[in-house]
Amino acid sequence: MENTDMSKLAEKLYKERDLSDAELEMLIDDGGADDVLFGYADKVRRENYGDEVYLRGLIEFTNYCRNDCYYCGIRRSNRNVERYRLTQEQILDCCKTGHSLGYRTFVLQGGEDAYFTDDRICDMISMIHESFPDCVITLSIGEKSRESYERYFRTGARRYLLRHETADDEHYRKLHPDELSLENRKRCLFDLKDTGYQVGTGFMVGSPHQTAKNIVSDLRFMQKLNPDMIGIGPFIRHKDTPFAGYESGTLEQTLRLIAILRLMFPYALIPATTALGSIHPTGREQGLKAGANVIMPNLSPTEVRELYLLYENKICTSENASMCKGCLERRISSAGYSISYSVGDVKRKGADKG
């Protein structure tokens, strides 16, 4: 299509917050109107959140995982991974460091590690909640039963991140072994919503076998789920996975999709991910300019950061928490935005339009 036609599609998405499937596919595949799209996306994020970028302290507390997803560097079958688990004391130390630096949201992320039973997870939540009652606890620990989710919520967790990765069942089968199912993934997400969590989901951009039609399925699924947070990032290959020979996703398409998501879900908290910064030196800054409004600096001990490699060439594995914070403050300011350490609740104004 001509650039003028693509610009009209971008304008239509800005005004109506939706397009037909065919129109979305064109916008996803064609970068002719990216500048226009980014301009509308930045306008919408400023209307809803001003120029604030929310910082979340990320703690990667275990790289053990029972799953064998074909794209993931810490998959069960990867024998080249040096496994680790943080102790409760180490996790609390990460929170103490983060709190002293101003963070008021902690994201506890890990593989699906059987060692961390519900009792241990709840002990961890209680420990953090009692020590830092002014902070919000976010979990990102995979697929659990509804009963487990309810128990974590009662103990004090309030947000949960669970990327669905792809909403198309045929595509899902190409990315995961038979013991995993898209049906259960979706069940988990709706159970989380029903329990009362602020829920985050998302998908990889440029994953093997992905088409624009697949991505439209992702967008339609999220319209049904109505998530509070949406995290997307480029697929980045890892040498010790079945997808080692595939091309990684691109910065350009990831930025385009961040903008599309901002226009379709104006209230959402959307991170500029570490993966964006891993494929381009200014990837996260460009993500902010395309509509993202969250960054998650790493609070994990530096000695384990290189062990939590879901993909190759991950950035910020050697910086301590203070160095990471200082670097991000400069980057966010240089991009024209301001930093917020508040919990940054989702702003649902106009969320039901369309």
C-alpha positions as CSV (number, residue, x, y, z in Angstrom):
1,M,0.0,0.0,0.0
2,E,1.0,3.6,-0.5
3,N,2.3,5.4,2.6
4,T,-0.6,7.8,2.5
5,D,-3.0,4.8,2.7
6,M,-1.0,3.3,5.7
7,S,-1.2,6.7,7.4
8,K,-4.9,6.7,7.1
9,L,-5.0,3.2,8.7
10,A,-2.9,4.6,11.6
11,E,-5.3,7.5,12.0
12,K,-8.3,5.2,11.9
13,L,-6.8,3.0,14.6
14,Y,-6.1,6.1,16.7
15,K,-9.7,7.3,16.4
16,E,-11.5,4.0,16.6
17,R,-9.1,1.9,18.7
18,D,-9.7,-1.0,16.3
19,L,-9.4,-2.2,12.7
20,S,-10.6,-5.1,10.7
21,D,-8.4,-8.2,10.6
22,A,-7.2,-7.4,7.1
23,E,-6.4,-3.8,8.0
24,L,-4.4,-4.9,11.1
25,E,-2.4,-7.4,9.0
26,M,-1.4,-4.7,6.6
27,L,-0.4,-2.4,9.4
28,I,1.6,-5.1,11.1
29,D,3.5,-6.0,7.9
30,D,4.0,-2.6,6.4
31,G,6.2,0.0,8.1
32,G,5.4,2.8,5.7
33,A,3.5,4.8,8.3
34,D,5.6,4.0,11.4
35,D,6.4,7.6,12.2
36,V,2.7,8.5,12.1
37,L,1.8,5.5,14.1
38,F,4.4,6.3,16.8
39,G,3.2,9.9,17.0
40,Y,-0.4,8.8,17.7
41,A,0.8,6.2,20.2
42,D,2.9,8.7,22.1
43,K,0.0,11.1,22.1
44,V,-2.3,8.5,23.6
45,R,0.2,7.4,26.3
46,R,0.7,11.0,27.3
47,E,-3.1,11.5,27.5
48,N,-3.4,8.6,29.9
49,Y,0.0,8.6,31.8
50,G,1.7,11.9,31.0
51,D,5.4,11.5,30.4
52,E,5.9,9.1,33.4
53,V,7.8,5.9,33.0
54,Y,7.2,3.4,35.8
55,L,10.2,1.4,37.2
56,R,9.6,-2.1,38.5
57,G,12.3,-4.0,40.4
58,L,12.8,-7.4,38.8
59,I,14.1,-10.3,40.9
60,E,14.9,-13.5,38.9
61,F,14.9,-15.9,41.8
62,T,15.2,-19.3,40.0
63,N,16.2,-20.6,36.6
64,Y,15.0,-24.2,37.2
65,C,12.0,-25.0,34.9
66,R,9.9,-28.1,34.4
67,N,8.9,-26.9,30.9
68,D,10.7,-27.6,27.7
69,C,9.5,-24.7,25.5
70,Y,11.5,-24.7,22.2
71,Y,12.5,-21.1,22.3
72,C,13.7,-20.8,25.9
73,G,17.3,-20.9,27.1
74,I,16.4,-22.2,30.5
75,R,14.2,-25.1,29.1
76,R,14.3,-28.3,31.0
77,S,16.4,-30.1,28.3
78,N,19.2,-27.6,28.2
79,R,22.0,-29.3,30.0
80,N,24.4,-26.4,29.5
81,V,22.6,-24.2,32.0
82,E,24.1,-23.7,35.5
83,R,21.0,-23.8,37.7
84,Y,20.4,-21.6,40.7
85,R,17.8,-20.7,43.3
86,L,17.9,-17.7,45.5
87,T,17.2,-18.2,49.2
88,Q,14.6,-16.2,51.0
89,E,17.3,-14.1,52.6
90,Q,18.8,-13.3,49.2
91,I,15.3,-12.4,47.8
92,L,14.7,-10.1,50.8
93,D,18.1,-8.5,50.3
94,C,17.2,-7.7,46.7
95,C,14.0,-6.1,48.0
96,K,15.9,-4.1,50.6
97,T,18.3,-2.8,47.9
98,G,15.4,-1.9,45.6
99,H,13.4,-0.2,48.3
100,S,16.4,1.9,49.3
101,L,16.7,2.9,45.6
102,G,13.1,4.0,45.5
103,Y,11.3,1.0,43.9
104,R,7.8,0.3,45.1
105,T,7.0,-2.6,42.9
106,F,8.8,-5.9,43.0
107,V,8.4,-8.5,40.2
108,L,9.3,-12.0,41.3
109,Q,10.1,-14.0,38.2
110,G,11.3,-17.5,37.7
111,G,10.9,-20.8,35.8
112,E,8.2,-23.2,36.8
113,D,10.3,-24.7,39.6
114,A,8.8,-27.5,41.7
115,Y,11.0,-26.7,44.6
116,F,9.0,-23.5,45.1
117,T,5.8,-25.1,46.4
118,D,2.8,-23.0,47.3
119,D,3.9,-22.9,50.9
120,R,7.3,-21.5,49.9
121,I,5.8,-19.0,47.5
122,C,3.4,-17.8,50.1
123,D,6.2,-17.5,52.7
124,M,8.1,-15.4,50.2
125,I,5.1,-13.2,49.6
126,S,4.4,-12.8,53.3
127,M,8.1,-12.0,54.0
128,I,8.2,-9.2,51.4
129,H,4.7,-7.9,52.2
130,E,5.4,-7.6,55.9
131,S,8.8,-6.0,55.4
132,F,7.7,-3.5,52.7
133,P,3.9,-2.9,53.2
134,D,4.1,0.1,50.9
135,C,5.2,-2.0,47.9
136,V,3.2,-4.0,45.3
137,I,4.2,-7.6,44.7
138,T,4.0,-9.0,41.1
139,L,4.5,-12.7,40.4
140,S,5.6,-14.2,37.1
141,I,5.9,-17.9,37.8
142,G,3.9,-19.6,35.2
143,E,0.9,-21.9,35.0
144,K,-0.7,-22.8,38.4
145,S,-4.1,-24.0,39.6
146,R,-6.8,-21.5,40.4
147,E,-6.5,-22.5,44.0
148,S,-2.8,-21.6,44.0
149,Y,-3.5,-18.2,42.4
150,E,-6.2,-17.5,45.0
151,R,-3.8,-18.4,47.8
152,Y,-1.1,-16.1,46.5
153,F,-3.6,-13.3,46.3
154,R,-4.8,-13.8,49.8
155,T,-1.2,-13.7,51.0
156,G,-0.6,-10.4,49.4
157,A,0.4,-10.7,45.7
158,R,-1.6,-8.3,43.5
159,R,-0.2,-8.5,40.0
160,Y,0.6,-11.5,37.8
161,L,2.5,-11.6,34.5
162,L,1.8,-14.6,32.2
163,R,2.6,-14.1,28.5
164,H,0.4,-16.3,26.4
165,E,3.2,-16.2,23.6
166,T,0.7,-17.0,20.8
167,A,-3.1,-17.2,20.8
168,D,-3.2,-19.4,17.7
169,D,-3.3,-23.1,18.6
170,E,-1.5,-24.3,15.5
171,H,1.3,-21.8,16.1
172,Y,1.4,-22.7,19.8
173,R,2.0,-26.4,18.9
174,K,5.1,-25.3,16.9
175,L,6.6,-23.5,19.9
176,H,5.8,-26.0,22.7
177,P,6.0,-29.7,23.5
178,D,2.8,-31.8,23.7
179,E,2.4,-31.6,27.5
180,L,1.7,-27.9,27.3
181,S,-1.5,-26.5,25.9
182,L,-2.8,-23.1,24.9
183,E,-6.2,-24.0,26.4
184,N,-4.6,-24.3,29.9
185,R,-2.6,-21.1,29.3
186,K,-5.8,-19.2,28.6
187,R,-7.5,-20.8,31.5
188,C,-4.8,-19.5,33.8
189,L,-5.1,-16.0,32.5
190,F,-8.9,-15.9,33.0
191,D,-8.6,-17.5,36.5
192,L,-6.1,-14.7,37.4
193,K,-8.6,-12.1,36.3
194,D,-11.4,-13.7,38.2
195,T,-9.3,-13.9,41.3
196,G,-8.7,-10.1,41.3
197,Y,-5.2,-9.7,40.0
198,Q,-4.0,-7.0,37.7
199,V,-3.1,-9.3,34.9
200,G,-0.3,-9.0,32.3
201,T,0.1,-11.0,29.2
202,G,1.8,-10.7,25.8
203,F,3.7,-12.5,23.0
204,M,7.0,-12.8,21.2
205,V,7.4,-10.8,18.0
206,G,9.0,-12.7,15.1
207,S,8.9,-16.1,16.8
208,P,9.5,-19.1,14.4
209,H,6.6,-19.7,12.1
210,Q,4.7,-16.5,13.2
211,T,2.5,-14.7,10.6
212,A,0.7,-11.4,10.8
213,K,-2.5,-13.5,11.0
214,N,-1.1,-15.1,14.2
215,I,-0.5,-11.7,15.6
216,V,-4.0,-10.6,14.8
217,S,-5.2,-13.6,16.8
218,D,-3.1,-12.3,19.7
219,L,-4.7,-8.9,19.5
220,R,-8.2,-10.4,19.4
221,F,-7.5,-12.6,22.4
222,M,-6.3,-9.7,24.4
223,Q,-9.4,-7.8,23.5
224,K,-11.4,-10.6,25.2
225,L,-9.0,-10.8,28.2
226,N,-8.7,-7.0,28.6
227,P,-5.3,-7.2,30.4
228,D,-3.9,-4.5,32.6
229,M,-0.4,-5.0,31.4
230,I,0.9,-6.1,28.0
231,G,4.5,-7.2,27.5
232,I,5.9,-7.9,24.1
233,G,9.5,-8.3,22.9
234,P,11.4,-9.7,20.0
235,F,12.1,-13.3,19.8
236,I,15.8,-13.7,20.3
237,R,17.3,-17.1,19.5
238,H,19.4,-19.1,21.9
239,K,22.1,-21.5,20.8
240,D,21.0,-24.3,23.1
241,T,17.4,-24.6,21.8
242,P,15.8,-26.2,18.8
243,F,15.3,-22.7,17.3
244,A,19.1,-21.8,17.3
245,G,19.1,-21.6,13.5
246,Y,16.1,-19.2,13.2
247,E,16.3,-15.5,12.6
248,S,15.5,-13.3,15.6
249,G,12.6,-10.8,15.6
250,T,13.2,-7.3,14.5
251,L,13.3,-4.0,16.3
252,E,11.1,-2.4,13.7
253,Q,8.2,-4.8,13.9
254,T,8.3,-4.8,17.7
255,L,8.1,-1.1,17.9
256,R,5.3,-1.1,15.4
257,L,3.4,-3.5,17.6
258,I,4.0,-1.6,20.8
259,A,2.4,1.4,19.0
260,I,-0.6,-0.7,17.8
261,L,-1.1,-2.0,21.3
262,R,-1.0,1.5,22.8
263,L,-3.7,2.6,20.4
264,M,-5.9,-0.5,21.0
265,F,-5.3,-0.6,24.8
266,P,-4.6,3.0,25.8
267,Y,-4.9,2.3,29.5
268,A,-2.4,-0.6,29.5
269,L,1.0,-0.7,31.2
270,I,3.4,-1.6,28.4
271,P,7.1,-2.3,29.2
272,A,10.0,-1.4,27.0
273,T,11.7,-4.8,27.5
274,T,15.2,-5.8,28.1
275,A,15.0,-7.8,24.9
276,L,14.5,-4.5,23.0
277,G,17.6,-3.1,24.5
278,S,19.4,-6.4,23.7
279,I,18.8,-6.1,20.0
280,H,19.6,-2.4,19.7
281,P,21.6,0.0,21.9
282,T,18.6,2.4,22.1
283,G,15.9,-0.2,21.8
284,R,14.2,0.7,25.1
285,E,14.3,4.4,24.4
286,Q,12.7,3.8,21.1
287,G,10.1,1.6,22.8
288,L,9.1,4.4,25.1
289,K,8.7,6.7,22.1
290,A,6.5,4.1,20.4
291,G,4.1,4.1,23.4
292,A,5.7,2.0,26.2
293,N,5.6,3.3,29.7
294,V,7.3,0.7,32.0
295,I,10.9,-0.4,32.4
296,M,12.0,-3.3,34.7
297,P,15.5,-2.9,36.0
298,N,17.1,-6.0,37.4
299,L,17.6,-6.3,41.2
300,S,18.9,-9.9,41.1
301,P,22.4,-10.5,42.5
302,T,25.0,-9.9,39.7
303,E,26.5,-13.4,40.2
304,V,23.3,-15.1,38.9
305,R,22.1,-12.7,36.2
306,E,24.1,-14.4,33.5
307,L,22.5,-17.7,34.4
308,Y,19.0,-16.4,33.7
309,L,19.4,-16.3,30.0
310,L,16.1,-16.9,28.1
311,Y,17.9,-15.7,25.0
312,E,21.4,-14.8,23.9
313,N,23.2,-11.5,24.4
314,K,21.0,-10.2,27.2
315,I,22.1,-6.8,28.4
316,C,22.6,-5.5,32.0
317,T,23.9,-8.8,33.4
318,S,27.0,-7.2,35.0
319,E,25.7,-4.0,36.5
320,N,24.7,-3.8,40.1
321,A,21.2,-2.4,41.0
322,S,22.5,1.1,41.6
323,M,24.4,1.3,38.4
324,C,21.4,-0.1,36.5
325,K,19.1,2.5,38.0
326,G,21.5,5.4,37.2
327,C,21.9,4.2,33.6
328,L,18.1,4.0,33.1
329,E,17.5,7.4,34.6
330,R,19.8,8.9,32.1
331,R,18.3,6.9,29.2
332,I,14.7,7.8,30.2
333,S,15.5,11.5,30.6
334,S,17.3,11.6,27.2
335,A,14.2,10.1,25.5
336,G,12.1,13.0,26.9
337,Y,10.3,11.2,29.7
338,S,10.3,11.3,33.5
339,I,10.8,8.5,36.1
340,S,8.1,7.4,38.5
341,Y,8.8,5.0,41.3
342,S,5.1,4.8,42.3
343,V,3.1,1.6,42.1
344,G,1.5,3.1,38.9
345,D,-1.9,1.6,39.0
346,V,-3.6,1.0,35.6
347,K,-5.7,3.9,34.5
348,R,-8.9,2.5,33.1
349,K,-10.5,5.7,31.8
350,G,-12.2,4.9,28.5
351,A,-11.1,1.3,28.6
352,D,-14.5,0.0,27.5
353,K,-14.7,2.2,24.4
354,G,-15.2,0.3,21.1
